[in-house]
Amino acid sequence: MGKRRKARDVVLQSYYASLISGASLHDTLEDQLGRRDAADETSEFARELATKVSTHAVEMKSWLGRLVSRDWDPARLGVLERAILAIGLTELKYSPDVPYRVVINEALDLTHRYCEDGAVGFVNGVLDRAAREVYPDPAGADAAAPRTAQTPEGEGGEAP
């Protein structure tokens, strides 16, 4: 498993623990990193991603609600699915160095490992819809080209 993949895994586990326990993502992440023998690059990427997830949690929850409300009641999403989608949405919007296809594939990998089979298609559909908003023409966009952050409509609300 690559260093960034391991980092996403630990961020997901930490975010899930923080959502369940009410502890901060930073505290749960540091606890998880302290229990592992993670490479410096893995820990650094995990901390950067967790900071982005925490910083933009309210905005991502609002965006997620808007993305899924057409087809699904956002309240029906499981905690793991919400966490995976929040991480994926945050990376799509605030990690321009990561190609959108990589963001989606990594989120699908996490979904395969931690969620029921039916969740994979749902997560894929939501992140694909989000990628089209960040990249108005994802098929024509260079997958490695830097993106500029765009603010989704309807910001506000509570953290996911």
C-alpha positions in Angstrom: 0.0 0.0 0.0 1.4 3.4 -1.0 2.1 6.1 1.5 -0.7 8.4 0.5 -3.1 5.5 0.4 -2.1 4.6 4.0 -2.5 8.3 4.9 -6.1 8.4 3.5 -6.8 5.2 5.4 -5.7 6.6 8.7 -7.5 9.9 8.0 -10.7 7.9 7.3 -10.3 5.8 10.5 -9.6 9.0 12.5 -12.5 10.9 11.0 -14.9 8.1 11.7 -13.7 7.9 15.3 -14.1 11.7 15.7 -17.6 11.7 14.2 -18.6 8.8 16.5 -16.9 10.1 19.7 -17.2 13.8 19.3 -13.4 14.2 19.7 -11.6 16.5 17.3 -10.2 15.0 14.1 -6.8 16.4 15.0 -6.8 14.5 18.3 -8.0 11.2 16.9 -5.5 11.5 14.0 -2.6 12.0 16.4 -3.8 9.1 18.5 -3.9 6.9 15.4 -0.5 8.0 14.1 1.0 7.4 17.5 -0.2 3.8 17.4 1.4 3.2 14.0 4.9 3.1 12.6 4.0 5.4 9.7 6.6 6.9 7.4 7.1 10.6 7.8 5.6 11.2 4.3 2.5 9.3 5.3 2.1 11.2 8.6 2.7 14.5 6.9 0.1 13.8 4.1 -2.4 12.5 6.7 -2.0 15.7 8.8 -2.4 18.0 5.7 -5.5 16.1 4.5 -7.1 16.0 8.0 -6.5 19.8 8.3 -8.2 20.4 5.0 -11.1 18.1 6.0 -11.5 19.9 9.4 -11.2 23.4 7.9 -13.8 22.8 5.2 -16.1 20.4 7.1 -19.1 22.8 7.1 -18.7 23.7 3.4 -18.3 20.0 2.4 -21.4 18.9 4.4 -23.4 21.5 2.6 -22.0 20.5 -0.8 -22.6 16.8 -0.1 -26.2 17.6 0.9 -26.7 19.4 -2.4 -25.1 16.7 -4.4 -27.1 13.8 -2.9 -30.5 15.5 -2.2 -31.7 15.0 -5.8 -31.7 11.3 -5.4 -31.2 10.5 -1.7 -32.0 11.8 1.7 -28.6 12.9 3.1 -29.6 11.8 6.6 -29.8 8.2 5.4 -26.0 8.1 4.6 -24.0 6.0 6.9 -21.2 7.5 9.0 -18.5 5.8 6.9 -20.0 6.9 3.6 -20.3 10.4 4.9 -16.7 10.4 6.0 -15.4 8.9 2.7 -17.4 11.4 0.7 -16.2 14.4 2.9 -12.6 13.4 2.4 -13.1 12.9 -1.3 -14.9 16.2 -1.8 -12.3 18.0 0.2 -9.5 16.5 -2.0 -11.4 17.3 -5.2 -11.7 20.9 -4.2 -8.7 21.7 -2.1 -5.9 19.3 -3.4 -5.2 20.6 -6.9 -2.0 18.5 -7.0 -4.0 15.3 -6.9 -5.7 14.4 -10.2 -9.5 14.0 -9.8 -9.4 10.5 -11.1 -7.0 9.5 -8.3 -9.3 11.2 -5.7 -12.3 9.2 -7.0 -10.3 5.9 -7.2 -8.9 6.3 -3.7 -12.4 7.0 -2.3 -13.7 3.9 -4.1 -10.9 1.8 -2.7 -11.8 3.0 0.8 -15.5 2.3 0.1 -14.7 -1.3 -1.1 -12.8 -2.0 2.0 -15.0 -0.5 4.6 -18.6 -0.3 3.3 -21.2 -2.6 1.8 -21.0 -3.3 -1.9 -23.9 -1.1 -2.8 -22.1 2.0 -1.4 -19.4 1.9 -4.1 -21.7 2.9 -7.0 -23.3 5.6 -4.8 -19.9 7.1 -3.8 -18.7 6.9 -7.4 -21.8 8.8 -8.6 -21.5 11.5 -6.0 -17.8 12.1 -6.6 -18.3 12.0 -10.4 -21.0 14.7 -10.1 -18.7 16.8 -7.8 -15.8 16.4 -10.2 -18.0 17.8 -13.0 -18.6 20.8 -10.9 -15.0 21.4 -10.1 -14.1 20.5 -13.7 -16.9 21.7 -15.9 -15.6 19.3 -18.6 -13.8 16.4 -16.8 -13.4 14.4 -19.9 -11.5 17.2 -21.6 -9.5 18.3 -18.5 -5.9 17.2 -18.1 -6.2 14.9 -15.0 -2.9 16.2 -13.6 -3.6 19.9 -14.3 -3.9 22.1 -11.2 -7.4 23.2 -10.4 -8.5 26.4 -8.8 -10.9 26.2 -5.9 -14.4 27.0 -6.7 -17.0 27.6 -4.0 -20.1 25.4 -4.4 -23.4 27.0 -4.1 -25.3 26.8 -0.8 -22.5 26.9 1.7 -23.4 26.7 5.4 -24.7 24.1 7.8 -23.0 21.9 10.3 -20.0 19.7 9.9 -20.6 16.2 8.4 
